[in-house]
Amino acid sequence: IEEKTTAATTEKLVECEQFVIRRHTLSGQYSLKNDDRFRVLMNLGGDCEMESEGERIPLASGESTLISAENTDVDFIPTGDSQPILLESYLP
């Protein structure tokens, strides 16, 4: 399943009872909305920054991050020449 917006192309790669995996290829600032569940994101390529509650944190290619279920919305902003590719995993 693929969804395109001006900010990203999102593909649902796996969906089962245990977990969901989605791939986001960013073309602009992408917002991940809080839905009260934690998420693990891995940056597969291209540098970006995460912004939440006014704080920006770099997420370089090859790095991973855990987003708390209590977190507010998180924005991902591309910072390099290549498109960041984020792999997202969460519980359904």
Backbone bond lengths (Angstrom), bond angles and torsions (degrees), N, CA, C in turn:
res aa  C-N    CA-C-N  psi(-1)  N-CA   C-N-CA  omega(-1)  CA-C   N-CA-C  phi
1 I - - - 1.454 - - 1.521 107.92 -
2 E 1.312 116.41 128.45 1.462 121.50 -176.98 1.525 109.96 -123.40
3 E 1.334 115.11 138.40 1.462 121.82 177.47 1.517 108.07 -130.68
4 K 1.341 117.48 128.21 1.458 121.73 179.92 1.520 110.26 -114.17
5 T 1.334 114.99 135.60 1.458 122.03 171.52 1.525 106.62 -130.89
6 T 1.322 116.92 179.97 1.466 119.13 176.87 1.521 111.30 -70.66
7 A 1.332 117.82 -18.56 1.468 121.38 -177.23 1.524 113.68 -96.07
8 A 1.345 117.69 -26.76 1.464 119.11 -174.13 1.522 111.64 -165.77
9 T 1.329 113.45 157.75 1.457 121.12 166.22 1.519 105.91 -106.43
10 T 1.320 116.93 123.57 1.464 121.78 -178.01 1.519 108.88 -114.75
11 E 1.343 114.91 129.35 1.458 121.22 178.93 1.520 108.83 -121.90
12 K 1.319 116.27 128.36 1.460 120.29 173.98 1.529 106.71 -85.15
13 L 1.328 116.55 112.24 1.458 121.50 -175.48 1.517 112.18 -88.80
14 V 1.355 117.00 -38.69 1.463 122.14 -178.57 1.520 108.41 -143.32
15 E 1.321 115.98 137.94 1.461 120.91 171.52 1.525 107.79 -144.28
16 C 1.324 115.16 117.20 1.458 120.64 178.11 1.525 108.39 -142.14
17 E 1.310 117.90 -175.60 1.461 121.40 -178.29 1.522 112.55 -64.77
18 Q 1.333 117.59 -28.56 1.460 121.87 -174.02 1.523 113.94 -89.18
19 F 1.330 118.99 -34.34 1.469 121.23 -175.32 1.519 111.48 -163.50
20 V 1.343 113.82 166.69 1.467 122.69 174.71 1.520 106.82 -128.16
21 I 1.334 116.78 138.85 1.468 121.59 174.96 1.528 107.62 -125.47
22 R 1.352 114.78 127.41 1.467 121.16 177.37 1.527 109.10 -126.71
23 R 1.341 115.16 147.98 1.471 121.37 176.05 1.528 107.97 -113.48
24 H 1.354 115.27 127.59 1.462 122.04 178.29 1.528 108.32 -112.84
25 T 1.317 118.00 119.42 1.456 122.83 172.89 1.521 106.61 -102.40
26 L 1.337 116.09 110.49 1.459 120.90 -171.11 1.521 111.90 -84.20
27 S 1.333 115.24 137.36 1.456 121.56 173.44 1.530 110.21 -120.90
28 G 1.315 116.38 -2.27 1.459 123.69 179.01 1.509 108.89 -170.23
29 Q 1.323 116.95 -166.61 1.465 120.92 179.83 1.521 109.63 -67.92
30 Y 1.333 116.21 125.23 1.465 122.49 -176.68 1.522 109.24 -115.98
31 S 1.335 116.99 131.17 1.463 122.05 179.35 1.516 110.47 -103.10
32 L 1.323 114.82 129.16 1.459 121.96 174.07 1.523 106.47 -103.68
33 K 1.315 116.84 111.20 1.460 122.31 -174.70 1.523 110.79 -78.78
34 N 1.324 115.47 140.73 1.457 121.15 178.33 1.523 109.24 -71.43
35 D 1.330 116.62 129.94 1.467 120.97 174.96 1.529 110.75 -133.05
36 D 1.335 115.69 29.92 1.468 123.22 174.49 1.531 113.78 63.12
37 R 1.329 117.31 35.81 1.464 120.71 171.35 1.524 108.79 -141.04
38 F 1.326 115.54 149.11 1.463 118.03 179.37 1.519 109.65 -78.50
39 R 1.325 115.30 156.89 1.466 122.08 -179.68 1.518 109.50 -139.26
40 V 1.313 115.52 146.17 1.460 122.07 171.57 1.517 106.38 -110.59
41 L 1.347 116.30 127.71 1.458 121.07 177.49 1.516 109.56 -121.66
42 M 1.330 115.94 133.89 1.457 123.21 177.07 1.513 108.14 -117.79
43 N 1.318 116.56 130.98 1.468 120.91 177.73 1.521 107.65 -89.63
44 L 1.330 115.83 110.12 1.465 121.33 -177.16 1.521 113.20 -85.41
45 G 1.324 117.24 -15.91 1.463 119.13 -179.71 1.512 111.76 177.95
46 G 1.329 117.18 141.35 1.456 122.45 -178.62 1.516 111.21 84.01
47 D 1.321 117.19 137.10 1.461 121.52 -178.01 1.522 111.22 -85.10
48 C 1.338 115.21 149.28 1.463 120.76 175.46 1.524 108.73 -153.39
49 E 1.313 114.80 173.84 1.454 122.04 174.31 1.519 108.27 -123.38
50 M 1.343 115.09 146.71 1.457 121.52 173.54 1.519 107.17 -100.94
51 E 1.320 116.95 137.24 1.459 120.39 177.11 1.520 109.53 -128.91
52 S 1.342 115.05 128.01 1.449 121.62 177.63 1.520 108.34 -149.65
53 E 1.306 115.80 132.29 1.468 122.10 179.03 1.530 111.81 53.36
54 G 1.348 116.71 37.40 1.462 121.93 176.38 1.514 115.67 81.80
55 E 1.326 117.98 -0.93 1.469 121.52 179.62 1.522 109.33 -104.80
56 R 1.352 116.26 134.03 1.470 121.85 177.76 1.517 109.95 -110.06
57 I 1.334 115.27 134.06 1.465 121.73 -179.68 1.525 107.68 -130.79
58 P 1.349 117.99 128.52 1.467 119.50 178.27 1.526 111.60 -67.82
59 L 1.319 115.53 144.72 1.467 122.57 173.34 1.524 106.55 -131.76
60 A 1.318 115.25 92.86 1.460 121.49 -176.31 1.528 110.89 -76.93
61 S 1.306 115.51 162.21 1.456 121.81 175.61 1.531 109.33 -55.07
62 G 1.326 116.84 130.83 1.454 121.89 -179.99 1.522 114.11 94.10
63 E 1.327 117.39 -10.11 1.460 120.33 -179.86 1.530 110.70 -93.22
64 S 1.354 114.72 157.66 1.462 122.26 178.08 1.512 109.55 -126.94
65 T 1.333 115.81 160.30 1.457 120.87 177.60 1.525 109.47 -147.45
66 L 1.323 115.14 151.84 1.457 122.43 174.63 1.526 107.53 -108.67
67 I 1.318 116.48 127.24 1.458 120.96 177.91 1.524 107.56 -105.86
68 S 1.304 115.49 121.12 1.460 122.91 -176.95 1.525 111.20 -65.61
69 A 1.322 115.77 150.80 1.467 120.80 175.41 1.521 111.31 -66.30
70 E 1.321 116.96 -22.76 1.467 121.53 -179.99 1.522 112.59 -86.37
71 N 1.323 117.31 -7.53 1.462 121.58 -177.19 1.523 111.03 -67.21
72 T 1.332 115.27 154.54 1.459 119.98 172.93 1.531 108.41 -79.38
73 D 1.315 117.76 -174.36 1.463 121.23 175.66 1.525 109.39 -56.99
74 V 1.332 116.27 147.04 1.464 121.94 179.86 1.526 108.01 -122.06
75 D 1.338 116.13 129.95 1.459 121.78 176.13 1.518 109.18 -101.34
76 F 1.322 116.74 139.71 1.462 122.94 175.09 1.520 107.33 -113.31
77 I 1.347 115.83 123.59 1.455 122.09 -174.78 1.529 109.34 -118.22
78 P 1.337 118.72 116.12 1.468 120.15 176.95 1.531 110.41 -60.18
79 T 1.356 117.30 139.82 1.460 120.73 -178.41 1.522 113.38 -124.64
80 G 1.304 118.28 -6.53 1.464 120.19 -178.68 1.510 111.74 -116.64
81 D 1.321 115.04 -168.32 1.460 121.25 -179.56 1.525 113.11 -79.39
82 S 1.331 117.47 -28.01 1.461 120.07 -177.47 1.532 110.65 -98.65
83 Q 1.322 115.86 155.52 1.460 121.73 -178.54 1.527 110.35 -73.97
84 P 1.335 117.72 125.87 1.460 119.16 174.01 1.519 110.60 -66.42
85 I 1.324 115.62 143.04 1.460 122.47 174.95 1.524 106.47 -121.10
86 L 1.335 115.80 115.37 1.462 121.14 -176.90 1.527 109.39 -108.87
87 L 1.335 115.76 131.88 1.458 122.07 174.72 1.523 106.48 -103.01
88 E 1.318 116.31 122.39 1.469 122.64 -175.91 1.520 109.43 -113.37
89 S 1.325 116.16 134.09 1.464 121.58 177.97 1.526 108.21 -130.13
90 Y 1.334 115.67 137.40 1.460 120.47 179.57 1.520 109.92 -158.46
91 L 1.340 115.70 166.90 1.456 121.58 177.32 1.518 108.90 -83.23
92 P 1.333 117.47 140.76 1.474 119.23 -179.53 1.533 112.08 -68.94
